[in-house]
Amino acid sequence: MHTRADDRSLGELFGDLVRDMGILVRQEVNLASTELTYKASRVGRELALLAVGGLVAYAGLLAIVAAVIIVLAAAGLPWWLAALIVGVIVAAVGAVVVQRGLAALKRVDLAPRQTIQT
């Protein structure tokens, strides 16, 4: 492909340098794209898992909430007060669950570390 290094002109050397730099830039872009695609799919799986778990828990929670309100009302509390007490407790638990989910997402490192190192 190349002749001996001493036989190449300055123009040929410069052309090789430009070509090699272009190859390097393309390889770095491909590496960054691959790394970011992997990390994005990982975040997507975790978000899907979080959403499915939330929906299933929500269905169960609705049944439990209704039962607790009925029990409190049967114990002598007015219906509106029973619903208010249960609603406040459920909202507090929901806030804790959301905070945990956000904390788990923040632990995912989205920076293309391998690309940055090269």
C-alpha positions in Angstrom: 0.0 0.0 0.0 2.7 2.5 1.0 6.2 2.7 -0.2 9.0 3.3 2.3 8.3 6.2 4.6 11.3 8.2 3.1 9.9 8.0 -0.4 6.5 9.6 0.4 6.1 13.3 -0.2 4.8 15.8 2.3 1.5 15.9 0.5 1.2 12.1 0.7 2.0 12.2 4.4 -0.5 14.9 5.0 -3.2 13.0 3.0 -2.5 9.9 5.1 -2.8 12.0 8.3 -6.2 13.5 7.2 -7.5 10.0 6.1 -6.4 8.4 9.4 -8.0 11.3 11.4 -11.2 10.8 9.6 -11.2 7.1 10.3 -10.5 7.8 14.0 -13.3 10.3 14.2 -15.8 7.9 12.6 -14.7 5.1 15.0 -15.1 7.4 18.0 -18.6 8.4 16.8 -19.6 4.8 16.3 -18.3 3.9 19.8 -20.2 6.7 21.4 -23.4 5.8 19.5 -23.1 2.1 20.5 -22.5 3.0 24.2 -25.3 5.5 24.3 -27.7 3.0 22.6 -26.9 0.4 25.2 -27.4 2.8 28.1 -30.6 4.1 26.7 -32.0 0.6 26.3 -31.1 -0.2 29.9 -32.9 2.9 31.1 -35.9 1.9 29.0 -36.1 -1.5 30.5 -35.9 -0.1 34.0 -38.6 2.4 33.2 -40.9 -0.3 31.7 -40.4 -2.4 34.8 -41.2 0.5 37.0 -44.3 1.3 35.1 -45.6 -2.3 35.1 -45.0 -2.7 38.8 -46.7 0.6 39.4 -49.8 -0.4 37.5 -50.1 -3.8 39.3 -49.6 -2.2 42.6 -52.2 0.5 41.8 -54.8 -2.1 41.1 -54.2 -3.9 44.4 -54.0 -0.6 46.2 -57.4 0.5 45.0 -59.0 -2.7 46.5 -57.1 -2.2 49.8 -58.0 1.5 50.0 -61.7 0.7 49.5 -61.6 -2.0 52.2 -59.9 0.3 54.7 -62.4 3.1 54.1 -65.3 0.7 54.6 -63.7 -0.6 57.8 -63.1 2.9 59.2 -66.6 3.9 58.3 -68.1 0.8 59.9 -66.1 1.6 63.1 -68.0 4.9 63.4 -66.0 7.5 61.4 -67.9 9.6 58.8 -67.3 8.3 55.3 -65.6 11.5 54.2 -63.2 11.4 57.2 -62.4 7.8 56.6 -61.6 8.6 52.9 -59.5 11.6 53.9 -57.4 9.7 56.4 -56.8 6.8 53.9 -56.1 9.2 51.1 -53.4 11.1 53.0 -51.7 7.8 54.0 -51.8 6.5 50.5 -50.4 9.8 49.1 -47.5 9.7 51.6 -46.6 6.1 50.6 -46.8 7.0 46.9 -44.4 9.9 47.4 -41.9 7.6 49.0 -42.2 5.1 46.2 -41.7 7.8 43.5 -38.6 9.1 45.3 -37.1 5.6 45.4 -37.8 5.1 41.7 -36.2 8.5 40.8 -33.1 7.6 43.0 -32.7 4.3 41.1 -32.8 6.1 37.8 -30.2 8.7 39.0 -27.8 5.8 39.7 -27.7 4.9 36.0 -24.6 6.6 34.4 -25.6 7.8 30.9 -22.2 9.3 30.1 -20.3 7.4 27.4 -17.4 6.7 29.7 -15.6 4.4 27.3 -15.7 7.0 24.5 -14.6 9.8 26.8 -11.5 7.8 27.9 -10.4 7.3 24.3 
